[in-house]
C-alpha cells in the first residue's frame, strides 16, 4: 500500500514537471513577429458616455472622442476618424535582411502618387518589384525590375498620376524580391496602404 502511494506521488510529480516544461516551451516569444497598424473604424457613443467621453462630429464629417468635461486632464482625446481622408499613408515591413516600404497620397480628384522600394543589409545586384492597386473599378498593377550595379543596398521608385476611386489599397505583392551580391534572395512580405480617394 505504501509502495503504491510512493509510486503515485512520484508519477504525479513527474507529470507536474512535464506539464510545466511543456507550458514553458509554448510560452516562449517568437524570434520574429509581423506588426500591423491599427486604425479607428468607428465609435460607440454609449461606451464613450459611460467612461466620461463624448463623440463630436466636425464640419468636414470627421469624428473624435473627447473628454465630456473639457477641464478633465486625466482623459486624452482619441485620434480623429477621417471617413474621407486623403492623408499621406506610409507602411514598412522589416525582416532579417532589410525592409521594404510603400507610401502615397492623393494629388487631385481620383489621382494619387506612390513611392515604394527597399533597403537591404548588403549590396544588391538585381530585383523585381510588383505593386497591386485595388479600388472600386478593380485591380491593376505597377512594377519594375532590373539589374543593379552591386554597389548599392537600396532602391525606390516614384509613380505619379495613378487613377484610383473610393476606398483604395496599394500593396507590395509577390513576386517582389531582391538578389543580393552574397547570393541571398530577400523577399518582401507585403507592406500595404489604404485610404479613401475622393472623386
Secondary structure, 3 states (H helix, E strand, C coil): CHHHHHHHHHHHHHHHHHHHHHHHHHHCCCCCCCCCCCCCCCCCHHHHHHCCEEEEECCCCCEEEEECCCCCCCCCCCCCECCCCCCCEEEEEEECCEEEEEEEEEEECCEEEEEEEEEEEEEEEEEEEEEEEEECCEEEEEEEEEEEEEEEEEEEEEEEEEECCEEEEEEEEEEEEEEECCCCEEECCCCEEEEEECC
